[in-house]
Amino acid sequence: MEKILSASNITTGYDKNIVITDASFDVGSGEFVGIIGKNGAGKSTLLKSLRGFLPLEKGSISLFDKDIRSYSQRELAVQIAYLQQQVEMTFDYTARDMVMAGRYPYMKWWEQSSDRDQEIIDACMKYTGVMELADTPIKAMSGGQRQRVYLAKVLAQQTHVLFLDEPASGLDLFYQEEIFRFCQEMCRYGKTVIMVVHELNLAARYCSRLMLLKEGTIIADGKPAEVLTDSLLTQAYGVDIRSLVNKETGHVDIFTVPAPDDGHKKELIETIIGDIHHGKDGKN
């Protein structure tokens, strides 16, 4: 397997707030890597660091055996496509305008889009199910529709590597699974995908490799069956978690085990609910 990306002892964060500590790993061609862990574990920070958006306190990152800091932004844009968790729109672009932006790294400033560019744009929009929204302003769309447009944009970049930060957020169940399935298919053709994931059941089914983070440290890195164990998940998420193979579907089911109630939860619920019969007849 050809090595695409390499992180060596990286430590990074925001200003003096260190989030990721001493992380080292290689990512090869065709891998579908899911980064998992509880909120605040450092998943998005790690992804931003790999893209070069955050300065390193220590360590180095290389892309195709070349230090990522030596690439220009245009050079990086034709190697890595990055879909961030939230996209702020200041202009009222249409869906087609947004997807077209994915082709800009390949165009000179004076050039218009070619027939080939349009073909790629149409294919990406059709696949993500937004072709009927081509002329619709982004601001007039639902959150799920926007997310599918943004995904079409990064696909239109046709990069070797795809970074996705929670791409299934806000999507219907069908499109959540479609994103994972399509990423898996792209990886079979040699594309490398690194994705921040919250949907552990989908990660178990589609990712070829998982990195499990706890408080900025990678505590497990391997095949889904090696990482999604009861002990590792319980350690990372801080709650009792079970991982079982469903005998009927063959898929992994991941769920939490409720903590025993010492009576305090019952008291809280009763306080929250109040007297549901109070005022039922219209009287206070």
C-alpha positions as CSV (number, residue, x, y, z in Angstrom):
1,M,0.0,0.0,0.0
2,E,1.4,3.4,-1.0
3,K,1.9,5.8,1.9
4,I,-0.1,9.0,1.3
5,L,-0.1,10.9,4.5
6,S,2.2,10.7,7.5
7,A,2.0,12.3,11.0
8,S,5.1,12.1,13.2
9,N,4.7,13.0,16.9
10,I,2.4,15.9,16.2
11,T,1.3,18.2,19.1
12,T,-1.2,20.9,18.3
13,G,-4.1,23.0,19.4
14,Y,-5.4,26.6,19.5
15,D,-3.0,29.2,20.7
16,K,-1.5,27.7,23.9
17,N,-4.4,25.3,24.4
18,I,-2.9,21.9,23.4
19,V,-5.6,19.5,22.1
20,I,-3.7,16.8,20.3
21,T,-0.6,15.3,22.0
22,D,2.2,13.3,20.4
23,A,0.1,11.6,17.6
24,S,1.9,9.4,15.0
25,F,0.5,7.4,12.2
26,D,0.6,6.7,8.4
27,V,-2.3,6.6,6.1
28,G,-2.1,4.6,2.8
29,S,-3.8,4.8,-0.6
30,G,-7.3,3.5,-0.6
31,E,-7.9,3.6,3.2
32,F,-11.2,4.7,4.6
33,V,-10.2,6.0,8.1
34,G,-12.8,7.0,10.6
35,I,-11.8,9.3,13.5
36,I,-14.0,8.6,16.5
37,G,-14.3,9.6,20.1
38,K,-16.6,11.6,22.4
39,N,-17.2,15.4,22.0
40,G,-14.1,17.4,22.9
41,A,-11.7,14.5,22.3
42,G,-9.9,16.4,19.5
43,K,-11.3,14.8,16.4
44,S,-11.9,18.0,14.4
45,T,-8.7,19.5,15.6
46,L,-6.7,16.5,14.4
47,L,-8.3,16.8,10.9
48,K,-7.6,20.5,10.7
49,S,-4.0,19.8,11.7
50,L,-3.6,17.2,9.0
51,R,-4.8,19.7,6.4
52,G,-2.3,22.4,7.7
53,F,-4.9,24.7,9.1
54,L,-3.4,24.7,12.6
55,P,0.3,25.3,13.4
56,L,2.2,22.4,15.0
57,E,3.7,22.9,18.5
58,K,5.8,19.8,17.8
59,G,6.2,17.1,15.1
60,S,5.7,17.1,11.3
61,I,3.1,16.1,8.7
62,S,4.0,15.0,5.2
63,L,1.9,14.4,2.1
64,F,3.4,12.2,-0.5
65,D,6.7,12.3,1.5
66,K,6.8,16.1,1.2
67,D,6.3,18.4,4.3
68,I,2.8,19.8,4.1
69,R,4.0,23.3,4.9
70,S,6.0,23.4,1.7
71,Y,2.8,23.1,-0.4
72,S,1.1,26.2,-1.7
73,Q,-2.6,26.5,-1.0
74,R,-3.4,25.8,-4.7
75,E,-1.2,22.7,-4.6
76,L,-2.9,21.4,-1.5
77,A,-6.3,22.1,-3.0
78,V,-5.7,19.6,-5.9
79,Q,-4.4,17.0,-3.4
80,I,-6.8,17.3,-0.4
81,A,-10.5,18.3,-0.4
82,Y,-11.7,19.4,3.0
83,L,-15.4,19.5,4.1
84,Q,-15.5,21.4,7.4
85,Q,-18.1,20.8,10.1
86,Q,-19.9,24.1,9.5
87,V,-19.8,26.4,6.5
88,E,-20.6,30.0,6.9
89,M,-22.2,31.6,3.7
90,T,-21.8,35.3,3.2
91,F,-22.9,35.4,-0.4
92,D,-26.1,33.9,-1.8
93,Y,-24.6,31.4,-4.2
94,T,-26.7,28.8,-5.9
95,A,-26.0,25.1,-5.6
96,R,-24.3,25.0,-9.0
97,D,-22.1,28.0,-8.1
98,M,-21.0,26.3,-4.9
99,V,-20.1,23.0,-6.6
100,M,-18.3,24.9,-9.4
101,A,-16.0,26.3,-6.8
102,G,-14.6,22.8,-6.4
103,R,-13.1,23.1,-9.9
104,Y,-11.3,26.4,-9.3
105,P,-8.0,24.9,-8.3
106,Y,-7.7,23.5,-11.9
107,M,-8.5,26.8,-13.7
108,K,-6.5,29.9,-14.5
109,W,-8.1,33.1,-13.4
110,W,-9.1,34.0,-16.9
111,E,-10.5,30.7,-17.8
112,Q,-14.2,29.7,-18.0
113,S,-15.4,26.2,-17.0
114,S,-15.0,23.6,-19.8
115,D,-17.4,21.0,-20.9
116,R,-15.5,18.5,-18.8
117,D,-15.9,20.7,-15.7
118,Q,-19.6,20.8,-16.3
119,E,-19.7,17.0,-16.7
120,I,-18.0,16.5,-13.4
121,I,-20.2,19.1,-11.6
122,D,-23.4,17.4,-13.0
123,A,-22.1,14.0,-11.9
124,C,-21.4,15.1,-8.4
125,M,-24.7,16.9,-8.0
126,K,-26.7,13.9,-9.3
127,Y,-24.9,11.5,-7.0
128,T,-25.5,13.7,-3.9
129,G,-29.2,14.2,-4.9
130,V,-29.1,18.0,-5.4
131,M,-29.4,18.3,-9.2
132,E,-32.9,19.6,-8.8
133,L,-31.5,22.4,-6.5
134,A,-29.0,23.6,-9.1
135,D,-30.4,27.1,-9.4
136,T,-31.6,27.4,-5.7
137,P,-29.8,29.8,-3.5
138,I,-27.8,28.1,-0.7
139,K,-29.6,30.2,2.0
140,A,-33.0,29.0,0.8
141,M,-32.1,25.3,1.5
142,S,-32.5,23.2,4.6
143,G,-29.4,22.1,6.5
144,G,-29.4,18.7,5.0
145,Q,-29.7,20.0,1.5
146,R,-26.8,22.4,2.1
147,Q,-24.7,19.6,3.4
148,R,-25.2,17.5,0.3
149,V,-24.3,20.5,-1.9
150,Y,-21.1,21.0,0.1
151,L,-20.3,17.3,-0.3
152,A,-20.8,17.6,-4.1
153,K,-18.3,20.6,-4.1
154,V,-15.5,18.6,-2.4
155,L,-16.1,15.6,-4.7
156,A,-15.8,18.0,-7.7
157,Q,-12.2,18.8,-6.6
158,Q,-11.2,15.2,-7.6
159,T,-8.4,15.1,-5.1
160,H,-6.3,12.1,-4.0
161,V,-7.4,12.6,-0.4
162,L,-10.8,13.6,1.1
163,F,-11.1,15.1,4.6
164,L,-14.7,15.0,5.9
165,D,-15.7,16.5,9.3
166,E,-19.0,14.9,10.3
167,P,-20.4,14.9,6.7
168,A,-23.5,13.0,7.7
169,S,-24.6,15.6,10.3
170,G,-28.2,16.8,9.7
171,L,-28.8,14.3,6.9
172,D,-31.7,11.8,6.6
173,L,-30.8,8.2,7.4
174,F,-30.7,7.3,3.7
175,Y,-28.1,10.0,2.8
176,Q,-26.1,9.2,5.9
177,E,-25.5,5.7,4.7
178,E,-25.1,6.8,1.1
179,I,-22.2,9.0,2.1
180,F,-20.4,6.1,3.9
181,R,-21.2,3.7,1.0
182,F,-19.9,6.2,-1.6
183,C,-16.7,6.8,0.4
184,Q,-16.1,3.1,0.6
185,E,-16.6,2.8,-3.2
186,M,-14.2,5.7,-3.9
187,C,-11.5,4.1,-1.7
188,R,-11.8,0.9,-3.7
189,Y,-10.7,3.0,-6.7
190,G,-7.7,4.3,-4.7
191,K,-9.0,7.5,-3.1
192,T,-8.1,8.0,0.5
193,V,-10.8,9.2,2.9
194,I,-10.3,10.5,6.5
195,M,-13.6,11.2,8.2
196,V,-14.6,12.5,11.6
197,V,-17.5,10.2,12.6
198,H,-20.2,10.1,15.2
199,E,-22.2,7.3,13.7
200,L,-20.3,4.4,15.2
201,N,-22.6,1.7,13.7
202,L,-22.0,3.1,10.2
203,A,-18.2,3.4,10.9
204,A,-18.1,-0.2,11.9
205,R,-19.8,-1.3,8.6
206,Y,-17.9,0.9,6.1
207,C,-14.6,2.2,7.4
208,S,-11.5,0.1,6.8
209,R,-9.8,1.6,9.8
210,L,-10.7,3.5,12.9
211,M,-8.7,5.9,15.2
212,L,-10.2,6.2,18.7
213,L,-9.3,9.4,20.5
214,K,-9.5,10.2,24.2
215,E,-8.6,13.7,25.5
216,G,-6.3,14.4,22.4
217,T,-4.5,11.0,22.5
218,I,-5.0,8.1,20.1
219,I,-5.8,5.2,22.3
220,A,-6.6,2.7,19.6
221,D,-5.9,2.5,15.8
222,G,-6.8,-0.5,13.7
223,K,-9.5,-2.4,12.0
224,P,-13.1,-1.7,13.3
225,A,-13.3,-5.0,15.1
226,E,-10.0,-4.3,16.9
227,V,-11.1,-0.8,18.0
228,L,-14.8,-1.2,18.7
229,T,-14.4,-3.3,21.8
230,D,-16.4,-2.8,25.0
231,S,-13.4,-1.9,27.1
232,L,-11.9,0.6,24.6
233,L,-15.2,2.3,23.9
234,T,-16.1,2.5,27.6
235,Q,-12.7,4.0,28.3
236,A,-13.0,6.6,25.6
237,Y,-16.6,7.7,26.1
238,G,-16.7,7.4,29.9
239,V,-19.9,5.4,29.9
240,D,-20.6,1.7,29.9
241,I,-20.8,0.6,26.2
242,R,-21.4,-2.7,24.5
243,S,-20.6,-3.8,21.0
244,L,-22.4,-6.8,19.6
245,V,-22.7,-8.5,16.2
246,N,-26.4,-8.7,15.2
247,K,-26.9,-12.3,14.3
248,E,-29.6,-11.5,11.7
249,T,-27.9,-8.7,9.8
250,G,-24.2,-9.5,10.6
251,H,-23.7,-5.8,11.4
252,V,-22.2,-4.4,14.7
253,D,-24.7,-2.8,17.1
254,I,-23.2,-0.4,19.6
255,F,-25.2,0.8,22.6
256,T,-24.8,2.2,26.1
257,V,-25.8,0.3,29.2
258,P,-27.9,2.5,31.6
259,A,-26.3,3.2,34.9
260,P,-28.2,2.0,37.9
261,D,-30.5,4.6,39.4
262,D,-29.7,5.5,43.0
263,G,-33.0,7.3,43.3
264,H,-31.7,10.7,42.3
265,K,-32.7,10.4,38.7
266,K,-36.3,9.5,39.8
267,E,-36.4,12.6,41.9
268,L,-35.1,14.8,39.0
269,I,-37.7,13.3,36.6
270,E,-40.5,13.9,39.1
271,T,-39.4,17.5,39.5
272,I,-39.2,18.1,35.7
273,I,-42.5,16.6,35.0
274,G,-44.3,18.2,37.9
275,D,-47.9,17.3,38.7
276,I,-49.2,16.4,35.2
277,H,-52.7,16.2,36.6
278,H,-52.5,19.7,38.1
279,G,-54.8,21.9,36.0
280,K,-56.1,19.1,33.9
281,D,-59.6,20.2,34.5
282,G,-58.7,23.8,33.7
283,K,-58.3,24.7,37.4
284,N,-55.0,25.9,39.0
